[in-house]
């Protein structure tokens, strides 16, 4: 059973995207799936086709989504392993950005279970006005989500809320609610262009709402695949580790905290 989703937004150091993707997909994702508490992980890249006009550049190029069944154990494993051979961090990761938070399920809908792993994502990030959480959650689940989910091209939707419990970061996120919409084709993105009820929602701080679109960057990785790996995956992991050793590009982590 999923207790929470870990939503991670990251960037590569300028000019190091190839190294970053090699490290994250072939080492870091597998390291995290070896930890207690994690079930699955998948990575996405900021899509060229967006539905929201951002005032400036969107602050992250990469998105990782983790399914977690034991938040406290998963966080403790990160803390204990950071900077050890069990969780190496390459200097291709832009460490200036920390956006790494657990969000807990409020509503979930799924038209075709097991199909979502092949879908892109529309990510809604929302900040609810103080004292408006109960009203917003009722509106989102019963009205907005129910209607949006009827549209073609949407496969699943997860509506999630932030809680302080078990978090890795010692500060709150910029958004206290997120929604992860899995879509099966580019045309489904147009639904957010055609209708944007969040813009008129009285419970939200409208200027903080962000709707972004993400394409698949790596296939979905589940815990069993690192517990019982195949030879091809192991070869990719070892090649990535050998590259990092040759380049001497491991970050020396001074604090026992690290991005997920």
N, C-alpha and C positions, 0 to 999 in steps of 0.2 A: 504494500500500500504506500502511495506517495504521500509523504508528510508535507513537502514543500518543493518549490522549484527555485533553483539558484539561477539568477539572471545576471550574466557577466558581460559587460561592454568593455572592449579593449581596443588598443591601437598598437601598431608596430612602430618601432623607431623609423624615422624617415629613410626610405631606400632599403629597408630590411624586411619587406613583406614576405619574400620567399623563405628566408630563414625563420621568421616568426611562425609562418604556417606549418613549416616542417616541424619545428619544436612543439607547437601546440597540438597539432593533430597526431603526430607520431610518438611524442613523449608525454607531454603534460596531460592530455586527455586520458591516456592509458594509466599514468601515475594516479590520477584522481579516481579512476574506476577501480583501482586496487585498494582504495580506502574503505573502511567501514562506513556504511550509511549511504553510499551512492548506488544508483540503479542503472542510469543511462545518461548519455551526453551527446549533444550534436552542436555543430558550429555553423554559423551563417555569416555572410558578407553583405554589407550595405549595398542595396540594389541601385542600379542606374536609374530605374524607373520608380519615382517616389510620388506619393499622393499629397504630401504636406510640404508647403513652402517654408523652409527654415530661414529665419532671419540671417543666420550665418551658417557656417559649415556645421553639419551634425557632429557632435563631439566624439563619436566612435565609428570605426569602420568595421569592427567585428563583434559578433554576438555569439555567446555560448549559452546554451540552456541545459541545465542539469536536473534530472529527476532524483530526488533525495528521499529516502525512507526514514533516516535517522539524522536529524539536523545537528544535534549536539555531538554525536560521534564524528560526523563528517567535518564539523568545524574543528574539533579537537585534533583530528588526524592532520588537518592542514597546519595547525599550529605546531604540532610535534614534528612534522616531517619537513617543514619549510627550511630550505638551505642544506638539507641532507641529500645523500645520493638517491633517496626515495622520492624527492621532489626537487629537481634542479630547475632553475629559472635561467633562461637565456637572456642576454642583454639586448636581444631584438625586441623584447617587450618594452613598450613605453611605460615606465613606472610612475609617470607623473599623473596618470589617471587611475583612480580607484572607484570603480562602480561595480560592486560585487555584493549583491544582497539576496537573501532568501525572501520569497513571497509565498504566502500560504493560501491554499485553495478556498475559494468562496463559491464559485459556480463552475461547472464543467459540462460541455456538450460535445458529442462525437457522433458524426454520421456513419463513419466507416472505420471502426477500430483497426489498428495496425496499418492503416494507409497513410497516417500523418507523417511518418518518417521520410516520405518522398515529397513533402510539401514545403513550399516557401512560407514565410512568416510575415504577418502584419503585427507590429508591436505597438500597442497603445500604452502610453505612460501618462498617468493622471495624478494630480494633487487635489485632494478633496479639502474643501473649506472646513475649518474647525467646527465641530458639532454637527456636521452634515453627513457623517459616515453612514449611519443607519439608513437615512433616506436615499443616499446615493447608491448604496449596495442593493437596496430593494428596486430602485429604478433601473439600474444597470442589468440585474439578473432577470427581472420580470418583464421589462419593457424593451430596452435597447438590445440586449443580447438575444432575447427570444425572437425579435423581428429580424435582426441582422443574420441570425443563423439560418433563416429560411432561404437565404439567397444562394444561387448556384455558385459552385466553385469553392465554397467554404467547407472544409472537412471537419475541423474541430475548433473549439474555443475554450480557453481557460481564463477565468477572471480571478485575480489574486490580490491579496492585501498584505501590506508590510506589518510585521510585528517585531518587537525588540528581541524576542526569544532566539537564542542561538546564533546571532549574527556574527560574522567575521570582522566586520568593520566597526570601529568605535564611534561612528557617527551615523545619522539617518540618511536615507537616500533623498534625492530631489523630488521623487514621486512616491506617494504612499500606496498607490494602486497601479497594477499593470494588467494588461490582457494580452494573451498570446493567441492569435488567430492563425491557424494553419490553412493555407489556400493551395489549390491544386493547379492553378493556371494564372497567367499574367492578367487575364481579363477580370479575375475576381478583385484585383486591386482597384479597378474602376468603381467598385461599390463605395469605396471611401471618398472618391471624387464626387460621385453623384449625390451622396447623402452624408452629412457630417453632424449628427445629432449631438455629439460631445461638445461642439462649439457653443451650443445653446443651453447646455445643461446648467441649471442654476446652482448645483451643488459643487461645481468644480471651479478652481482658479484657472480660468480659461487661458490665460497667457502662459501657463506652465504645461498645458497639454501638448504632447508630442506623439505623432503617428508616423512610424517609419516602416519601410518595407525591406525585407531581407531575403536573399537567395541562398540556397544551400552551398556551404563551403566544404563540408565533409559529411560522410554518411553517419547515421546514428550508431553510436558505439554503446554496447551494453556490457554489464559487469562480467557475464560469462565469457565474453570474447577476450578478456584479458586474463581471466582465471584459467581458461582453456584455449590459449591462443593458437592460431595456425602459423605455419612457417613463413608465409609471405608477410604477415603483420609483424612478426618478430624481426624479420630481415629489415623492414622499413624502420623499425624502432632502433635497432642497433646501428644502422647507417646514420640515422639522425644523431645518435649519441656520439658516434665516431666523428662526425663533422664538428660537433660542438667541442669535443676534446681537442681536435686539431686546431680549431680557431681560438681555443681558450676563451670561450664566450659565456661562461657560466657567471651569473651574478652572485656576489658574496652577500647573502642576506644577513643583515645585521640584527633585525628584529624578527621575532618568531611569529610574524604575520605575513601573509602572502595572498595574492589574488587567487580566485578559484578557477 
